[in-house]
């Protein structure tokens, strides 16, 4: 993304040393490193979330295509209706009281 060479980094380090001073430069470098690390971590998390959403959307499209090509009703047999000659049986049996 950025084309930063060794010479540019040395120049930034020398200017930082002159502006901040040798006592505060290590603390400044540590703080800058922490901020850069947190930024990279946040960007990686956002990228992973976007990738997950794209894959989920792609899966939904694939499932919709498959459903349009092979509707579930044609794959699964519909249950047959009880015929009029046979009475419908109740699943619960009645107990006789004595």
Backbone bond lengths (Angstrom), bond angles and torsions (degrees), N, CA, C in turn:
res aa  C-N    CA-C-N  psi(-1)  N-CA   C-N-CA  omega(-1)  CA-C   N-CA-C  phi
1 X - - - 1.437 - - 1.526 109.28 -
2 X 1.314 116.08 -59.63 1.461 120.37 175.97 1.520 107.96 -104.24
3 X 1.295 116.28 137.68 1.457 120.43 179.29 1.530 107.52 -101.37
4 X 1.335 115.85 88.73 1.461 121.39 -178.55 1.519 107.30 -109.94
5 X 1.308 115.89 122.33 1.447 121.13 -179.65 1.522 111.62 -95.58
6 X 1.326 114.78 178.95 1.464 120.87 -179.07 1.520 111.36 -64.12
7 X 1.315 117.35 -39.51 1.461 121.18 -179.26 1.528 111.47 -62.09
8 X 1.323 117.71 -40.29 1.462 120.58 178.11 1.521 111.38 -65.76
9 X 1.335 117.03 -39.51 1.470 119.85 178.47 1.524 111.42 -64.86
10 X 1.317 117.40 -40.68 1.464 121.13 177.64 1.524 109.73 -63.06
11 X 1.304 117.40 -42.98 1.458 121.54 179.41 1.530 111.22 -62.21
12 X 1.315 117.97 -43.34 1.468 121.45 177.44 1.529 110.10 -63.60
13 X 1.337 117.58 -40.75 1.467 120.88 178.76 1.516 112.46 -63.78
14 X 1.325 117.85 -41.54 1.460 121.37 179.53 1.526 110.62 -66.34
15 X 1.326 117.02 -42.82 1.467 119.99 178.88 1.522 110.19 -65.00
16 X 1.328 117.56 -41.34 1.464 120.45 178.29 1.525 110.65 -63.45
17 X 1.323 117.53 -39.86 1.463 121.12 178.12 1.521 110.88 -62.66
18 X 1.313 117.34 -41.08 1.465 120.98 179.92 1.530 112.21 -70.74
19 X 1.312 117.22 -38.94 1.466 120.58 -176.45 1.518 111.21 -77.96
20 X 1.314 117.86 -48.27 1.469 121.90 -173.72 1.520 111.44 -85.32
21 X 1.292 117.45 -40.53 1.456 120.55 -177.88 1.510 111.05 103.23
22 X 1.328 116.70 158.17 1.464 120.04 -176.12 1.532 113.94 -70.48
23 X 1.343 119.24 -23.36 1.471 120.65 -178.56 1.534 111.51 -74.34
24 X 1.323 116.19 -39.99 1.472 119.39 -175.30 1.526 113.39 -96.21
25 X 1.305 119.34 -7.65 1.463 121.54 -177.22 1.540 113.29 -63.12
26 X 1.359 120.46 -43.15 1.473 118.70 178.65 1.535 112.88 -62.31
27 X 1.336 116.67 -40.14 1.472 119.83 178.57 1.528 110.18 -65.76
28 X 1.336 117.11 -40.29 1.456 120.97 178.29 1.528 111.00 -64.00
29 X 1.319 116.71 -42.09 1.475 120.50 179.55 1.529 110.89 -64.99
30 X 1.338 117.34 -40.45 1.465 121.51 178.87 1.531 110.60 -64.88
31 X 1.323 116.10 -44.13 1.463 120.25 179.14 1.525 110.98 -64.14
32 X 1.321 116.85 -42.89 1.470 120.24 178.10 1.523 110.66 -62.91
33 X 1.320 117.37 -39.90 1.462 120.82 177.84 1.515 112.37 -63.27
34 X 1.336 116.70 -40.85 1.468 120.45 178.01 1.526 110.89 -63.34
35 X 1.330 115.97 -44.18 1.468 119.43 -179.96 1.530 111.12 -64.38
36 X 1.298 117.10 -40.62 1.470 120.53 178.81 1.525 110.03 -64.80
37 X 1.333 116.35 -41.93 1.470 120.20 178.12 1.517 112.25 -62.48
38 X 1.326 117.04 -43.54 1.470 120.67 178.89 1.523 111.11 -64.60
39 X 1.316 116.42 -39.25 1.461 120.08 179.30 1.525 110.49 -64.99
40 X 1.320 116.34 -43.89 1.469 119.49 178.55 1.522 111.25 -62.76
41 X 1.325 116.19 -40.61 1.460 120.50 179.80 1.527 110.44 -64.32
42 X 1.325 117.34 -43.25 1.463 120.50 179.23 1.526 110.82 -64.50
43 X 1.327 117.18 -42.07 1.462 120.11 178.93 1.529 111.28 -64.92
44 X 1.318 116.73 -37.76 1.470 119.80 178.05 1.533 110.60 -65.47
45 X 1.333 116.91 -38.94 1.464 120.32 178.83 1.531 111.08 -65.82
46 X 1.328 116.78 -41.67 1.467 120.30 178.53 1.523 110.32 -64.79
47 X 1.315 116.61 -42.17 1.465 120.81 179.36 1.528 110.62 -62.73
48 X 1.327 117.34 -42.98 1.461 121.03 179.06 1.528 110.88 -63.45
49 X 1.310 117.35 -40.21 1.467 121.05 179.24 1.526 110.76 -65.42
50 X 1.326 117.25 -41.70 1.461 120.64 178.01 1.525 110.30 -64.02
51 X 1.320 117.38 -42.00 1.466 121.09 177.93 1.524 111.14 -61.51
52 X 1.346 116.84 -42.24 1.468 120.32 178.30 1.520 110.99 -62.03
53 X 1.328 116.88 -43.65 1.460 120.46 -179.97 1.526 111.39 -64.40
54 X 1.330 116.89 -40.83 1.460 120.08 178.71 1.527 111.20 -64.07
55 X 1.327 117.07 -41.93 1.466 120.33 178.87 1.525 111.06 -66.04
56 X 1.326 117.19 -38.51 1.463 120.41 178.34 1.525 110.57 -65.62
57 X 1.317 116.73 -41.59 1.465 120.49 178.56 1.530 110.83 -65.44
58 X 1.314 116.45 -39.75 1.460 121.23 178.07 1.526 110.58 -63.93
59 X 1.326 116.92 -40.24 1.461 121.13 178.57 1.527 110.68 -65.40
60 X 1.334 116.96 -39.88 1.468 120.13 177.65 1.528 110.75 -61.98
61 X 1.323 116.98 -40.69 1.459 120.34 179.12 1.526 111.01 -65.26
62 X 1.320 117.19 -41.00 1.464 120.93 179.15 1.529 109.97 -64.11
63 X 1.330 117.04 -43.98 1.460 120.14 179.12 1.520 111.46 -64.82
64 X 1.327 117.77 -37.01 1.461 120.74 178.15 1.525 110.58 -65.80
65 X 1.337 117.25 -40.15 1.473 120.74 177.24 1.523 110.30 -62.64
66 X 1.328 116.92 -44.97 1.457 120.25 -179.27 1.520 111.28 -65.26
67 X 1.316 116.95 -37.44 1.461 120.33 178.90 1.524 110.57 -67.02
68 X 1.316 117.19 -35.37 1.459 120.33 178.35 1.523 111.04 -70.92
69 X 1.314 117.86 -35.03 1.460 121.30 -179.00 1.523 112.03 -77.89
70 X 1.312 118.32 -40.06 1.466 123.88 -178.50 1.518 109.10 -128.81
71 X 1.315 118.39 84.65 1.465 118.63 178.86 1.530 110.36 -60.95
72 X 1.285 115.63 146.62 1.458 121.81 -176.60 1.522 111.74 -62.76
73 X 1.322 117.72 -30.80 1.459 120.52 -178.44 1.523 111.78 -64.97
74 X 1.320 117.57 -30.74 1.461 118.98 179.35 1.518 111.63 -80.08
75 X 1.301 117.81 -21.95 1.461 120.91 -179.23 1.528 110.65 -84.71
76 X 1.311 116.99 -46.66 1.459 122.13 -177.53 1.523 108.62 -91.71
77 X 1.324 116.71 131.29 1.457 120.39 178.89 1.515 109.36 -72.96
78 X 1.306 115.80 139.35 1.463 119.25 177.46 1.517 108.23 -80.19
79 X 1.323 117.20 143.76 1.472 119.25 -179.39 1.526 109.76 -65.63
80 X 1.329 115.41 142.87 1.467 120.31 -179.74 1.517 109.49 -77.88
81 X 1.321 115.32 146.41 1.458 121.75 178.95 1.530 108.49 -78.83
82 X 1.337 117.82 142.37 1.470 118.91 177.18 1.529 109.21 -63.96
83 X 1.315 115.43 138.75 1.467 119.70 -177.70 1.522 109.99 -74.59
84 X 1.306 116.53 161.59 1.462 122.12 -176.62 1.520 110.98 -72.00
85 X 1.336 119.60 -24.12 1.460 121.49 -177.82 1.522 111.90 -74.27
86 X 1.326 117.41 -26.17 1.461 120.51 179.78 1.520 108.71 -102.49
87 X 1.340 117.06 128.43 1.465 118.47 177.18 1.531 109.61 -73.68
88 X 1.290 114.88 147.80 1.462 120.18 179.31 1.513 109.11 -71.96
89 X 1.326 116.51 133.36 1.454 120.98 -179.02 1.518 109.51 -96.82
90 X 1.292 113.99 140.57 1.452 120.14 177.59 1.518 108.51 -80.72
91 X 1.329 117.85 137.83 1.466 119.57 -179.94 1.522 113.48 -71.50
92 X 1.336 117.73 -16.57 1.468 121.92 -179.49 1.520 108.47 -100.87
93 X 1.337 115.69 127.41 1.468 120.34 178.71 1.520 108.40 -89.35
94 X 1.308 115.28 141.06 1.457 120.10 178.50 1.526 108.91 -87.30
95 X 1.312 116.01 137.03 1.466 120.64 178.03 1.507 109.44 -93.03
96 X 1.329 114.89 144.50 1.468 120.10 178.27 1.518 108.32 -85.33
97 X 1.317 115.63 134.79 1.460 118.56 175.95 1.518 109.03 -97.73
98 X 1.346 116.66 141.67 1.444 119.90 -177.50 1.486 113.11 -102.57
